[in-house]
Amino acid sequence: MLERLPEAKGVLVTAGALGSAYCFRGPGGKQDLAGRVPVLRVSVQDTTGAGDAYLAGFLFVMVQARRPPGRPRCRATPRASVPARG
């Protein structure tokens, strides 16, 4: 995906019940960090704002932990991001 977007520093793709995938460039512009965030099955009550909440959770973990979610302290629900405790 990054090769199609030469100006992008990173890409986050959400895939609902399949989780999400990300890819970021490192110094020099080469792909440096890529992975998937698995899904944690939950009972969904309301999806209002779920995409915004997921992105906020993903970015929070990236900034706070200096690593993407899923390595290994965050799992994704189909409509939200839930930091795992541990």
Secondary structure, DSSP 8 states (H G I E B T S, - for coil): -GGG-TT-SEEEEE-GGG-EEEEEE-TTSSEEEEEEE-B--------TTHHHHHHHHHHHHHHHHSS-TTSSSEEEETTEEEE---
